[in-house]
């Protein structure tokens, strides 16, 4: 059921068929990246952005879906390295607050950062947000996934 739009609290522009599948793609991509690096910490980022969803953050939803999907059949050691950042309200805060949460959890700042998001957000993350934080370009990586056309159009407005 999680691959259906009516299972999510979505904005009207997010309801066309295929949107829920893009969320699953983000989650799976994050898990797969973390599996390839045993030293990586996977942080699902996103706050309580939908009033109708109650006290459940986007990050909690993503973590719960990864759990319900058995971490997509990957090495479940990634489960113990998967945590949440539950305050971000936009893409800049996703990055900034994730860096802060990483520091809170580990006592250090990340050596490398990989962001999983829609492919059309690459420049925003890799140039604007990364640069605003002063994070080195050579240690910042972006994994883009396709968005539905409706989501892409709404995001650039």
C-alpha positions in Angstrom: 0.0 0.0 0.0 2.9 2.4 0.6 3.5 2.6 -3.2 0.1 4.2 -3.6 -0.4 8.0 -3.4 -3.4 7.7 -1.2 -1.3 6.1 1.5 0.7 9.4 1.9 -0.2 12.9 3.2 0.5 14.7 0.0 0.1 18.2 -1.5 -2.3 18.3 -4.5 0.6 18.5 -7.0 2.1 15.3 -5.5 -0.9 13.1 -6.1 -0.4 12.1 -9.8 0.4 8.4 -10.2 4.0 7.6 -9.7 4.8 10.1 -6.9 4.8 7.5 -4.1 7.1 5.3 -6.1 9.6 8.1 -6.2 9.7 8.2 -2.4 10.4 4.5 -2.3 13.2 5.0 -4.8 14.8 7.6 -2.5 14.6 5.3 0.5 16.1 2.3 -1.4 18.9 4.4 -3.0 19.9 5.7 0.5 19.9 2.1 1.9 22.0 0.8 -1.1 24.5 3.6 -0.7 24.9 2.9 3.0 25.3 -0.8 2.4 28.3 -0.1 0.2 30.1 1.7 3.0 30.1 0.0 6.4 31.3 3.2 8.0 28.4 5.3 6.7 25.6 6.6 8.7 22.2 6.9 6.9 20.1 9.8 8.0 16.6 10.2 6.8 15.8 13.9 7.0 12.5 15.7 7.3 10.2 17.2 9.9 6.5 17.1 10.6 5.5 19.0 7.5 1.9 17.8 7.1 -0.5 18.8 9.9 -2.9 16.0 8.8 -0.2 13.4 9.3 -0.2 14.1 13.1 3.1 13.9 15.0 4.9 11.9 12.4 7.9 13.3 10.6 8.9 12.6 7.0 12.1 11.1 8.4 10.2 8.7 10.6 8.0 7.7 7.7 11.0 6.9 5.5 12.7 4.9 8.3 9.5 2.9 8.9 9.2 2.1 5.2 12.8 0.9 5.0 12.0 -1.3 8.0 8.8 -2.6 6.5 10.6 -3.4 3.3 13.2 -5.4 5.2 15.8 -2.8 4.2 15.2 -3.9 0.6 16.8 -7.3 1.1 20.1 -5.6 1.8 22.5 -6.3 4.7 20.4 -5.4 7.7 23.5 -4.0 9.4 22.4 -0.8 7.7 19.4 -0.7 10.1 21.7 -0.1 13.1 23.3 2.8 11.2 20.1 4.4 10.0 18.7 7.2 12.1 16.5 10.3 11.6 16.7 14.1 11.6 13.2 15.3 12.3 13.2 19.1 12.1 14.0 20.1 8.5 11.3 22.0 6.6 13.1 22.5 3.3 16.1 21.2 1.3 18.6 23.6 2.9 17.5 22.5 6.4 17.7 18.8 5.3 21.4 19.3 4.6 22.2 21.7 7.5 20.2 19.8 10.2 21.6 16.5 9.0 25.1 17.7 9.5 24.1 18.9 13.0 22.5 15.6 13.7 25.6 13.7 12.5 27.7 15.8 14.9 25.2 15.1 17.7 25.4 11.4 17.1 29.1 10.9 16.5 30.8 13.9 18.1 32.5 14.8 14.8 31.5 16.4 11.5 31.1 14.1 8.5 34.1 13.5 6.3 31.9 13.0 3.3 28.2 13.7 2.5 26.0 12.0 0.0 22.6 13.5 -0.6 19.8 11.4 -2.2 17.2 13.6 -3.8 15.4 14.3 -7.1 17.9 14.7 -10.0 16.6 18.3 -10.7 17.8 19.4 -7.2 21.4 18.5 -7.8 22.6 22.1 -8.5 20.6 23.4 -5.5 22.3 20.9 -3.2 25.8 20.6 -4.7 26.3 24.3 -5.4 24.0 26.5 -3.3 23.4 24.5 -0.1 26.9 22.8 0.1 28.6 26.1 -0.6 26.5 27.9 2.0 27.8 25.4 4.6 31.3 25.7 3.4 31.6 21.9 2.9 34.3 20.9 0.5 33.1 20.2 -3.1 35.4 17.1 -3.4 33.8 15.4 -0.4 30.2 16.1 -1.4 28.3 13.6 -3.5 24.8 13.6 -5.0 22.6 10.7 -6.1 19.7 12.0 -8.2 16.5 10.0 -8.8 13.8 10.9 -11.4 10.8 13.0 -10.3 7.4 12.9 -11.7 6.8 15.7 -14.3 4.2 17.3 -12.0 6.5 17.3 -9.0 9.3 18.8 -11.0 7.1 21.6 -12.4 5.7 22.4 -8.9 9.2 22.5 -7.4 10.6 25.0 -9.8 7.6 27.4 -9.4 
